[in-house]
Every structure is written in C-alpha cells, then in structure tokens.
Amino acid sequence: MSGRVGWLDCTSGVSGDMLLGALADLDALDALSDVVKGAAELHANVTVSTVTRGALSAQRVTVDYNDAQPHRSRADVQRILEAMSVPDAVRATAGRVFDRLATAEAHVHGVDVNDVQFHEVGAVDAIVDVVGVCLGLHTLGVDGLTVSPIALGGGTTDTQHGPVPVPGPAVLALLADTALVASGGGDCELATPTGVALLAELAAGTSDMPPMRIESVGVGAGGRDLVDRPNVVRLVVGVTTSDGDDEWLLVEANVDDLDPRLWPGVLDALLAAGAADAWLTPIVMKKGRPAHTVSALTTSDRIDDVRRVLFVETSTIGARTSRVGKTALDREWVEVQIEGRAIRIKVARLGGVAVSVNPEWDDVSAAAKSSGRAAKDVLADATAAARQLLG
C-alpha cells in the first residue's frame, strides 16, 4: 500500500490518555476541548501539559470533571455520542469501540451485552479518550494504522470488581480474534481496556515500523513514571515509500492433512475475502509427508478476513505474514466479437505500450461451446482481434 500512514510504538503499553497525548503532540486535538464542553452531560474539560517520562518529553492529557459519574449502559454512551459535535465517521468509529468494550465486558462477567453497565471504561474520561482518539486520527487523515507488539504488563490491579490479574480479562477478550500481537512485561498494568479496544478497532495489525518518509512523531504520556521504561506511546506519521512498488501482505500456511477436494473452495473463499491472489504450492514436510503451502496476497485492511478463511476453511492452526512488494502494470479492459459473442480482453500496458493481451477464458470457453469450434482457435482469433483493435 502507499499513502499517509501511522505506526504506534506500544512497547510500554497503551491507554486512552496515552494515545490522546500522542495526538495532542501532533496538534491533532485542537477541536476536542470544544467538543467536550459541548457535551453538557459530561461536565468535563480537557487539559494538556508537557511532562517527562524517563528521559523523554511527552504530552499528558487529563480529563477533569466535577460530578460523580454514574454507571452507564451502552445505550447511555451512544446517546452521549449522538449529542457530540463530531463528524459522522468519528461518531460511528467511537460507537464501534464501545461495542467492543461492551462485548468484552459481557463475556468477562457472563451477562447479556445489553445488560452491561460500564464502570471504569464507562467513566467520563474514557468517553473523552475514545472520542478524542477517533477525532484525532480523523484529523490527521492517515490511510492506515499499524502497531508494535503491545506490552500488557503483569501482577494484579484493583478494580470496582476487586483485584484482577494482569493482563486483565477484558483486555484479553478484546485481543481475541484480532490481528494484534501482545506480550507481557513488567509487574503492573500497562495496557487498559480502553486503549486496547481503540487499537482493536483502529489498527490493521501488528508490524515493525513500515518503510516511510517520517513527517512527525507524537509522544503521549501515561499517568505513572515507571522505573524500567518511559511510560509513553509514540505515534509515527509519514508517507510510505517503496520505489514505485505497492506494499502488500503475504499470508501463508503449511497444511498436510486437508482433504484435497476442499482446496478449490478454500482458494475461492480467500479471493472472496479480499485476497488479490491465492495459490497452492506442493511441498514435502518433516518425515517425508506431502503437503501444500497455501498463500494469499492481500492488503492490511483485509488481512483479518483472509486469515479467518485460513483458520476456518483449512486445518491449519497457524499462519505467517510477511510484507512484500508488488509492481503492477496499468490495466484496462476492451471487448471484441468472436462468433457473435462478446469476449473481454485484459490489456496490460508498460509506459503506455500494450505488452500483454489476454482474452478472458470464461468468455472464450462459452464462445467455443456455442459455435462448436475448438477453444484454442477461438482464443487465437480473440487475441488477434484485440491486437488489431489496439493497433
């Protein structure tokens, strides 16, 4: 892919206020204060200050409010979102983040999602965190967001439900069935449910920092000053550079125990899920077992759907992902008439010159059957007609 992208360094964890701080450092939160003041029910205001965490200078965003905040249902939160003066896209994204939080809370506490009462994550500062992060990224106009492996921490933490182990159950529930990679580290809570829910919704997956021309770096501070690391999130924003090649993701798995009659359906499902191409390669695995490597080429916004097909439609229990470059010629479609039937022709150009002319096989096959001619003859005629058309 190409375009303006963001990459988050979450090796010290993540929380909503840390993400807000990084966006504030990039001057992407100028509108947030007015948005919060306009939501009268919150009785809140936002302040930004410069602090140090370890050896790093960072922006610390705090949300102050006067009144005790009630427990809120998902419907209560949505009502507040609807009253906020933000773009519709921001409101919709924030709503999906709270849907994730509600689903995780329902799973952890064994209740129906409609009966969830937000406690810590439903407090006013979390509402501001979610809306602010969605608004800030919307303001930056990044085309894609990826994240480093997320440090979750360890030990225990106190909640309104009592002490819980770290990583907390809600955090683990939020990470399940995402493309995000997490790790432990430390003896305290490093990743909060709000921060993880935002990444689960907004980030396409986990990666090293992609090749880019860096435009700016925002550093957001957490509330504590940790002993073993700067308690910050860094947001790197830039433009991807690939010397003219688009950047793609290659997802692969080795499979040695799948009924071969299933493979055509698997490849069709991968393409339907958003893979630009999908294929099988025969291999020999350990102990001489014959097997196949199934491969799919896709983009970061479709990677979750493609991985899901691999896990659901095949017997694999793991898949590897790598970044690859892909150089594509300019393409167009033209149409010729053979035996009274239209045959589509895919034309690829290099520097404006047609270097590849390929009739669509389904059209060739249909024309051959209807005319009673050999398919190879129809193919040759269609190719010749296309080249004549193109001059």
Secondary structure, DSSP 8 states (H G I E B T S, - for coil): --SEEEEEE-TT-B-HHHHHHHHHHTT--TTHHHHHHH-GGG-EEEEEEEEEETTEEEEEEEEEESS----EEHHHHHHHHHHS-S-HHHHHHHHHHHHHHHHHHHHHHT--GGG-EESGGGSHHHHHHHHHHHHHHHHHT-SEEEE--EE-B-SEEEETTEEEESS-HHHHHHHTTSS--EE--SSSB-B-HHHHHHHHHH---B-S--SEEEEEEEEEE-SS--SSS--EEEEEEEEE--TT-EEEEEEEEEESSS-GGGHHHHHHHHHHTT-SEEEEEEEE-GGG-EEEEEEEEE-GGGHHHHHHHHHHHSS-S--EEEEEEE---EEEEEEEEETTEEEEEEEEEETTEEEEEEE-HHHHHHHHHHHT--HHHHHHHHHHHHHHHH-
